[in-house]
Amino acid sequence: MGKSKSAEKRARQDQIKKERNRSRKRQAKTSIRKIKELVSEGKLEEAKKLLPHTLSIIDKTASKGAWHPNKASREKSKLMKTLK
């Protein structure tokens, strides 16, 4: 912990941001995993229905700062390739 008030507040804020980012990342990874599982099972139509929601989650993850924008772009590109 920090010695000053501002250092203590910064530590609290960092903890809150860490939890939020972890949640966003987990949500994005889970959604990507679901699509990959559907594709591997041969259920392309279901995967295509889930795609817009997943892309939205990925964009939100990047815009909120949990992922770098290039990582989000790379993940979206990979998903699009798997659904072709």
N, CA, C and O atoms as CSV, one atom per row, in Angstrom:
chain,resi,resn,atom,element,x,y,z
A,1,MET,N,N,0.836,-1.185,0.000
A,1,MET,CA,C,0.000,0.000,0.000
A,1,MET,C,C,0.877,1.244,0.000
A,1,MET,O,O,2.007,1.238,0.488
A,2,GLY,N,N,0.321,2.305,-0.561
A,2,GLY,CA,C,1.044,3.562,-0.585
A,2,GLY,C,C,0.972,4.277,0.752
A,2,GLY,O,O,0.141,3.969,1.607
A,3,LYS,N,N,1.844,5.211,0.901
A,3,LYS,CA,C,1.885,5.958,2.156
A,3,LYS,C,C,0.947,7.158,2.118
A,3,LYS,O,O,0.370,7.524,3.143
A,4,SER,N,N,0.790,7.765,0.970
A,4,SER,CA,C,-0.042,8.964,0.892
A,4,SER,C,C,-1.486,8.596,0.543
A,4,SER,O,O,-1.771,7.480,0.107
A,5,LYS,N,N,-2.382,9.553,0.744
A,5,LYS,CA,C,-3.788,9.332,0.423
A,5,LYS,C,C,-3.967,9.042,-1.060
A,5,LYS,O,O,-4.729,8.155,-1.444
A,6,SER,N,N,-3.265,9.789,-1.878
A,6,SER,CA,C,-3.416,9.622,-3.321
A,6,SER,C,C,-2.900,8.262,-3.778
A,6,SER,O,O,-3.464,7.666,-4.696
A,7,ALA,N,N,-1.846,7.769,-3.156
A,7,ALA,CA,C,-1.314,6.450,-3.510
A,7,ALA,C,C,-2.292,5.356,-3.100
A,7,ALA,O,O,-2.456,4.369,-3.817
A,8,GLU,N,N,-2.938,5.525,-1.958
A,8,GLU,CA,C,-3.929,4.543,-1.514
A,8,GLU,C,C,-5.139,4.545,-2.446
A,8,GLU,O,O,-5.671,3.489,-2.789
A,9,LYS,N,N,-5.567,5.738,-2.850
A,9,LYS,CA,C,-6.701,5.837,-3.769
A,9,LYS,C,C,-6.349,5.207,-5.112
A,9,LYS,O,O,-7.161,4.491,-5.697
A,10,ARG,N,N,-5.149,5.471,-5.595
A,10,ARG,CA,C,-4.708,4.897,-6.864
A,10,ARG,C,C,-4.711,3.374,-6.790
A,10,ARG,O,O,-5.088,2.713,-7.758
A,11,ALA,N,N,-4.301,2.811,-5.664
A,11,ALA,CA,C,-4.295,1.357,-5.487
A,11,ALA,C,C,-5.723,0.815,-5.540
A,11,ALA,O,O,-5.971,-0.228,-6.145
A,12,ARG,N,N,-6.656,1.521,-4.908
A,12,ARG,CA,C,-8.061,1.091,-4.945
A,12,ARG,C,C,-8.596,1.137,-6.371
A,12,ARG,O,O,-9.266,0.209,-6.823
A,13,GLN,N,N,-8.297,2.220,-7.072
A,13,GLN,CA,C,-8.767,2.367,-8.446
A,13,GLN,C,C,-8.176,1.286,-9.350
A,13,GLN,O,O,-8.869,0.730,-10.203
A,14,ASP,N,N,-6.909,1.000,-9.158
A,14,ASP,CA,C,-6.256,-0.036,-9.958
A,14,ASP,C,C,-6.919,-1.387,-9.750
A,14,ASP,O,O,-7.098,-2.147,-10.702
A,15,GLN,N,N,-7.282,-1.688,-8.518
A,15,GLN,CA,C,-7.927,-2.966,-8.212
A,15,GLN,C,C,-9.282,-3.066,-8.915
A,15,GLN,O,O,-9.622,-4.109,-9.473
A,16,ILE,N,N,-10.045,-1.986,-8.883
A,16,ILE,CA,C,-11.357,-1.974,-9.536
A,16,ILE,C,C,-11.197,-2.144,-11.045
A,16,ILE,O,O,-11.924,-2.920,-11.665
A,17,LYS,N,N,-10.242,-1.416,-11.637
A,17,LYS,CA,C,-10.010,-1.518,-13.077
A,17,LYS,C,C,-9.537,-2.912,-13.458
A,17,LYS,O,O,-9.914,-3.436,-14.506
A,18,LYS,N,N,-8.716,-3.509,-12.614
A,18,LYS,CA,C,-8.215,-4.857,-12.872
A,18,LYS,C,C,-9.372,-5.848,-12.945
A,18,LYS,O,O,-9.413,-6.698,-13.835
A,19,GLU,N,N,-10.315,-5.738,-12.004
A,19,GLU,CA,C,-11.456,-6.650,-11.990
A,19,GLU,C,C,-12.351,-6.439,-13.209
A,19,GLU,O,O,-12.829,-7.404,-13.806
A,20,ARG,N,N,-12.575,-5.180,-13.576
A,20,ARG,CA,C,-13.407,-4.893,-14.747
A,20,ARG,C,C,-12.761,-5.427,-16.015
A,20,ARG,O,O,-13.427,-6.053,-16.839
A,21,ASN,N,N,-11.463,-5.180,-16.174
A,21,ASN,CA,C,-10.761,-5.654,-17.364
A,21,ASN,C,C,-10.757,-7.174,-17.429
A,21,ASN,O,O,-10.929,-7.753,-18.502
A,22,ARG,N,N,-10.561,-7.816,-16.292
A,22,ARG,CA,C,-10.563,-9.274,-16.249
A,22,ARG,C,C,-11.914,-9.814,-16.704
A,22,ARG,O,O,-11.976,-10.792,-17.449
A,23,SER,N,N,-12.989,-9.181,-16.259
A,23,SER,CA,C,-14.329,-9.599,-16.639
A,23,SER,C,C,-14.549,-9.426,-18.141
A,23,SER,O,O,-15.088,-10.316,-18.799
A,24,ARG,N,N,-14.134,-8.291,-18.678
A,24,ARG,CA,C,-14.294,-8.040,-20.113
A,24,ARG,C,C,-13.498,-9.037,-20.944
A,24,ARG,O,O,-13.997,-9.570,-21.935
A,25,LYS,N,N,-12.262,-9.285,-20.534
A,25,LYS,CA,C,-11.423,-10.238,-21.263
A,25,LYS,C,C,-12.029,-11.631,-21.235
A,25,LYS,O,O,-12.057,-12.326,-22.251
A,26,ARG,N,N,-12.514,-12.035,-20.069
A,26,ARG,CA,C,-13.110,-13.356,-19.916
A,26,ARG,C,C,-14.336,-13.497,-20.815
A,26,ARG,O,O,-14.529,-14.533,-21.451
A,27,GLN,N,N,-15.162,-12.453,-20.866
A,27,GLN,CA,C,-16.356,-12.484,-21.696
A,27,GLN,C,C,-15.982,-12.623,-23.174
A,27,GLN,O,O,-16.607,-13.394,-23.903
A,28,ALA,N,N,-14.980,-11.890,-23.608
A,28,ALA,CA,C,-14.547,-11.954,-25.004
A,28,ALA,C,C,-13.987,-13.335,-25.335
A,28,ALA,O,O,-14.328,-13.917,-26.364
A,29,LYS,N,N,-13.135,-13.852,-24.467
A,29,LYS,CA,C,-12.534,-15.162,-24.721
A,29,LYS,C,C,-13.590,-16.263,-24.751
A,29,LYS,O,O,-13.509,-17.174,-25.574
A,30,THR,N,N,-14.573,-16.187,-23.865
A,30,THR,CA,C,-15.630,-17.190,-23.820
A,30,THR,C,C,-16.444,-17.159,-25.104
A,30,THR,O,O,-16.766,-18.205,-25.667
A,31,SER,N,N,-16.773,-15.971,-25.559
A,31,SER,CA,C,-17.553,-15.830,-26.776
A,31,SER,C,C,-16.788,-16.360,-27.993
A,31,SER,O,O,-17.365,-17.024,-28.854
A,32,ILE,N,N,-15.498,-16.067,-28.056
A,32,ILE,CA,C,-14.666,-16.576,-29.153
A,32,ILE,C,C,-14.601,-18.095,-29.098
A,32,ILE,O,O,-14.697,-18.766,-30.125
A,33,ARG,N,N,-14.438,-18.632,-27.901
A,33,ARG,CA,C,-14.356,-20.079,-27.728
A,33,ARG,C,C,-15.650,-20.762,-28.186
A,33,ARG,O,O,-15.601,-21.825,-28.805
A,34,LYS,N,N,-16.802,-20.159,-27.887
A,34,LYS,CA,C,-18.083,-20.739,-28.295
A,34,LYS,C,C,-18.169,-20.848,-29.811
A,34,LYS,O,O,-18.611,-21.867,-30.343
A,35,ILE,N,N,-17.747,-19.799,-30.500
A,35,ILE,CA,C,-17.790,-19.833,-31.963
A,35,ILE,C,C,-16.858,-20.907,-32.499
A,35,ILE,O,O,-17.229,-21.652,-33.407
A,36,LYS,N,N,-15.652,-20.996,-31.948
A,36,LYS,CA,C,-14.704,-22.007,-32.421
A,36,LYS,C,C,-15.239,-23.419,-32.189
A,36,LYS,O,O,-15.047,-24.302,-33.025
A,37,GLU,N,N,-15.908,-23.633,-31.059
A,37,GLU,CA,C,-16.484,-24.949,-30.777
A,37,GLU,C,C,-17.592,-25.273,-31.766
A,37,GLU,O,O,-17.674,-26.400,-32.255
A,38,LEU,N,N,-18.450,-24.294,-32.069
A,38,LEU,CA,C,-19.529,-24.520,-33.024
A,38,LEU,C,C,-18.973,-24.844,-34.408
A,38,LEU,O,O,-19.503,-25.710,-35.104
A,39,VAL,N,N,-17.916,-24.158,-34.803
A,39,VAL,CA,C,-17.310,-24.416,-36.113
A,39,VAL,C,C,-16.711,-25.816,-36.150
A,39,VAL,O,O,-16.848,-26.526,-37.146
A,40,SER,N,N,-16.048,-26.214,-35.070
A,40,SER,CA,C,-15.431,-27.543,-35.052
A,40,SER,C,C,-16.485,-28.646,-35.046
A,40,SER,O,O,-16.223,-29.756,-35.510
A,41,GLU,N,N,-17.679,-28.347,-34.521
A,41,GLU,CA,C,-18.773,-29.323,-34.533
A,41,GLU,C,C,-19.529,-29.302,-35.856
A,41,GLU,O,O,-20.401,-30.141,-36.079
A,42,GLY,N,N,-19.211,-28.362,-36.730
A,42,GLY,CA,C,-19.857,-28.283,-38.028
A,42,GLY,C,C,-21.145,-27.476,-38.026
A,42,GLY,O,O,-21.905,-27.537,-38.993
A,43,LYS,N,N,-21.406,-26.733,-36.983
A,43,LYS,CA,C,-22.631,-25.933,-36.877
A,43,LYS,C,C,-22.332,-24.496,-37.313
A,43,LYS,O,O,-22.311,-23.575,-36.497
A,44,LEU,N,N,-22.104,-24.329,-38.609
A,44,LEU,CA,C,-21.699,-23.026,-39.128
A,44,LEU,C,C,-22.805,-21.981,-39.031
A,44,LEU,O,O,-22.534,-20.809,-38.773
A,45,GLU,N,N,-24.055,-22.405,-39.238
A,45,GLU,CA,C,-25.161,-21.445,-39.184
A,45,GLU,C,C,-25.297,-20.841,-37.789
A,45,GLU,O,O,-25.499,-19.635,-37.648
A,46,GLU,N,N,-25.188,-21.673,-36.768
A,46,GLU,CA,C,-25.275,-21.174,-35.393
A,46,GLU,C,C,-24.101,-20.241,-35.089
A,46,GLU,O,O,-24.261,-19.225,-34.413
A,47,ALA,N,N,-22.935,-20.599,-35.593
A,47,ALA,CA,C,-21.749,-19.767,-35.371
A,47,ALA,C,C,-21.916,-18.407,-36.044
A,47,ALA,O,O,-21.521,-17.383,-35.485
A,48,LYS,N,N,-22.501,-18.396,-37.244
A,48,LYS,CA,C,-22.705,-17.132,-37.952
A,48,LYS,C,C,-23.725,-16.250,-37.239
A,48,LYS,O,O,-23.629,-15.024,-37.282
A,49,LYS,N,N,-24.699,-16.875,-36.584
A,49,LYS,CA,C,-25.681,-16.103,-35.823
A,49,LYS,C,C,-25.039,-15.467,-34.591
A,49,LYS,O,O,-25.420,-14.371,-34.181
A,50,LEU,N,N,-24.079,-16.150,-34.014
A,50,LEU,CA,C,-23.409,-15.662,-32.805
A,50,LEU,C,C,-22.314,-14.634,-33.126
A,50,LEU,O,O,-21.869,-13.897,-32.246
A,51,LEU,N,N,-21.891,-14.594,-34.377
A,51,LEU,CA,C,-20.767,-13.739,-34.775
A,51,LEU,C,C,-20.969,-12.246,-34.492
A,51,LEU,O,O,-20.071,-11.632,-33.917
A,52,PRO,N,N,-22.090,-11.632,-34.861
A,52,PRO,CA,C,-22.225,-10.184,-34.602
A,52,PRO,C,C,-22.105,-9.826,-33.120
A,52,PRO,O,O,-21.496,-8.815,-32.770
A,53,HIS,N,N,-22.678,-10.642,-32.267
A,53,HIS,CA,C,-22.596,-10.399,-30.825
A,53,HIS,C,C,-21.148,-10.502,-30.353
A,53,HIS,O,O,-20.692,-9.692,-29.546
A,54,THR,N,N,-20.440,-11.485,-30.851
A,54,THR,CA,C,-19.042,-11.676,-30.469
A,54,THR,C,C,-18.172,-10.513,-30.950
A,54,THR,O,O,-17.309,-10.034,-30.214
A,55,LEU,N,N,-18.397,-10.066,-32.173
A,55,LEU,CA,C,-17.628,-8.935,-32.692
A,55,LEU,C,C,-17.893,-7.680,-31.861
A,55,LEU,O,O,-16.987,-6.882,-31.620
A,56,SER,N,N,-19.123,-7.516,-31.435
A,56,SER,CA,C,-19.468,-6.377,-30.582
A,56,SER,C,C,-18.724,-6.447,-29.253
A,56,SER,O,O,-18.205,-5.439,-28.772
A,57,ILE,N,N,-18.674,-7.627,-28.668
A,57,ILE,CA,C,-17.964,-7.803,-27.397
A,57,ILE,C,C,-16.476,-7.505,-27.571
A,57,ILE,O,O,-15.863,-6.858,-26.721
A,58,ILE,N,N,-15.902,-7.977,-28.669
A,58,ILE,CA,C,-14.483,-7.733,-28.930
A,58,ILE,C,C,-14.219,-6.232,-29.080
A,58,ILE,O,O,-13.242,-5.712,-28.542
A,59,ASP,N,N,-15.098,-5.540,-29.818
A,59,ASP,CA,C,-14.929,-4.096,-29.991
A,59,ASP,C,C,-15.029,-3.359,-28.662
A,59,ASP,O,O,-14.259,-2.433,-28.404
A,60,LYS,N,N,-15.966,-3.763,-27.824
A,60,LYS,CA,C,-16.116,-3.124,-26.516
A,60,LYS,C,C,-14.889,-3.379,-25.646
A,60,LYS,O,O,-14.440,-2.494,-24.917
A,61,THR,N,N,-14.356,-4.582,-25.727
A,61,THR,CA,C,-13.166,-4.917,-24.944
A,61,THR,C,C,-12.001,-4.014,-25.333
A,61,THR,O,O,-11.241,-3.563,-24.476
A,62,ALA,N,N,-11.868,-3.754,-26.632
A,62,ALA,CA,C,-10.783,-2.884,-27.095
A,62,ALA,C,C,-11.061,-1.423,-26.756
A,62,ALA,O,O,-10.154,-0.697,-26.346
A,63,SER,N,N,-12.299,-0.992,-26.924
A,63,SER,CA,C,-12.598,0.424,-26.689
A,63,SER,C,C,-12.493,0.790,-25.215
A,63,SER,O,O,-12.208,1.941,-24.882
A,64,LYS,N,N,-12.717,-0.169,-24.334
A,64,LYS,CA,C,-12.605,0.088,-22.901
A,64,LYS,C,C,-11.167,-0.053,-22.401
A,64,LYS,O,O,-10.882,0.229,-21.237
A,65,GLY,N,N,-10.262,-0.489,-23.278
A,65,GLY,CA,C,-8.854,-0.529,-22.919
A,65,GLY,C,C,-8.364,-1.843,-22.347
A,65,GLY,O,O,-7.209,-1.936,-21.931
A,66,ALA,N,N,-9.212,-2.862,-22.313
A,66,ALA,CA,C,-8.776,-4.147,-21.776
A,66,ALA,C,C,-7.869,-4.869,-22.775
A,66,ALA,O,O,-6.962,-5.602,-22.382
A,67,TRP,N,N,-8.120,-4.655,-24.060
A,67,TRP,CA,C,-7.280,-5.208,-25.122
A,67,TRP,C,C,-6.758,-4.059,-25.972
A,67,TRP,O,O,-7.405,-3.018,-26.091
A,68,HIS,N,N,-5.595,-4.252,-26.555
A,68,HIS,CA,C,-5.061,-3.299,-27.521
A,68,HIS,C,C,-5.920,-3.394,-28.787
A,68,HIS,O,O,-6.363,-4.486,-29.143
A,69,PRO,N,N,-6.159,-2.286,-29.463
A,69,PRO,CA,C,-6.982,-2.327,-30.679
A,69,PRO,C,C,-6.471,-3.308,-31.736
A,69,PRO,O,O,-7.266,-3.927,-32.444
A,70,ASN,N,N,-5.155,-3.451,-31.844
A,70,ASN,CA,C,-4.613,-4.396,-32.827
A,70,ASN,C,C,-4.943,-5.836,-32.454
A,70,ASN,O,O,-5.180,-6.659,-33.337
A,71,LYS,N,N,-4.963,-6.152,-31.170
A,71,LYS,CA,C,-5.326,-7.499,-30.736
A,71,LYS,C,C,-6.780,-7.773,-31.086
A,71,LYS,O,O,-7.114,-8.861,-31.556
A,72,ALA,N,N,-7.642,-6.796,-30.862
A,72,ALA,CA,C,-9.054,-6.958,-31.191
A,72,ALA,C,C,-9.220,-7.191,-32.690
A,72,ALA,O,O,-9.988,-8.056,-33.110
A,73,SER,N,N,-8.506,-6.425,-33.477
A,73,SER,CA,C,-8.571,-6.573,-34.923
A,73,SER,C,C,-8.083,-7.952,-35.355
A,73,SER,O,O,-8.672,-8.587,-36.230
A,74,ARG,N,N,-7.015,-8.400,-34.740
A,74,ARG,CA,C,-6.453,-9.715,-35.062
A,74,ARG,C,C,-7.442,-10.829,-34.720
A,74,ARG,O,O,-7.621,-11.761,-35.504
A,75,GLU,N,N,-8.080,-10.736,-33.559
A,75,GLU,CA,C,-9.045,-11.760,-33.145
A,75,GLU,C,C,-10.252,-11.776,-34.081
A,75,GLU,O,O,-10.740,-12.845,-34.448
A,76,LYS,N,N,-10.733,-10.597,-34.468
A,76,LYS,CA,C,-11.868,-10.524,-35.385
A,76,LYS,C,C,-11.501,-11.132,-36.733
A,76,LYS,O,O,-12.303,-11.836,-37.347
A,77,SER,N,N,-10.293,-10.856,-37.184
A,77,SER,CA,C,-9.835,-11.397,-38.458
A,77,SER,C,C,-9.769,-12.921,-38.411
A,77,SER,O,O,-10.165,-13.596,-39.361
A,78,LYS,N,N,-9.268,-13.453,-37.306
A,78,LYS,CA,C,-9.185,-14.912,-37.160
A,78,LYS,C,C,-10.571,-15.544,-37.198
A,78,LYS,O,O,-10.773,-16.582,-37.828
A,79,LEU,N,N,-11.524,-14.907,-36.517
A,79,LEU,CA,C,-12.885,-15.442,-36.504
A,79,LEU,C,C,-13.488,-15.444,-37.903
A,79,LEU,O,O,-14.126,-16.415,-38.311
A,80,MET,N,N,-13.286,-14.362,-38.630
A,80,MET,CA,C,-13.843,-14.275,-39.978
A,80,MET,C,C,-13.239,-15.345,-40.887
A,80,MET,O,O,-13.932,-15.904,-41.737
A,81,LYS,N,N,-11.959,-15.626,-40.707
A,81,LYS,CA,C,-11.317,-16.662,-41.518
A,81,LYS,C,C,-11.882,-18.041,-41.204
A,81,LYS,O,O,-12.053,-18.862,-42.106
A,82,THR,N,N,-12.175,-18.302,-39.926
A,82,THR,CA,C,-12.694,-19.623,-39.566
A,82,THR,C,C,-14.104,-19.836,-40.091
A,82,THR,O,O,-14.520,-20.979,-40.285
A,83,LEU,N,N,-14.849,-18.756,-40.326
A,83,LEU,CA,C,-16.227,-18.894,-40.792
A,83,LEU,C,C,-16.354,-18.866,-42.308
A,83,LEU,O,O,-17.461,-18.994,-42.831
A,84,LYS,N,N,-15.253,-18.702,-43.022
A,84,LYS,CA,C,-15.325,-18.721,-44.486
A,84,LYS,C,C,-15.415,-20.125,-45.004
A,84,LYS,O,O,-15.483,-20.332,-46.216
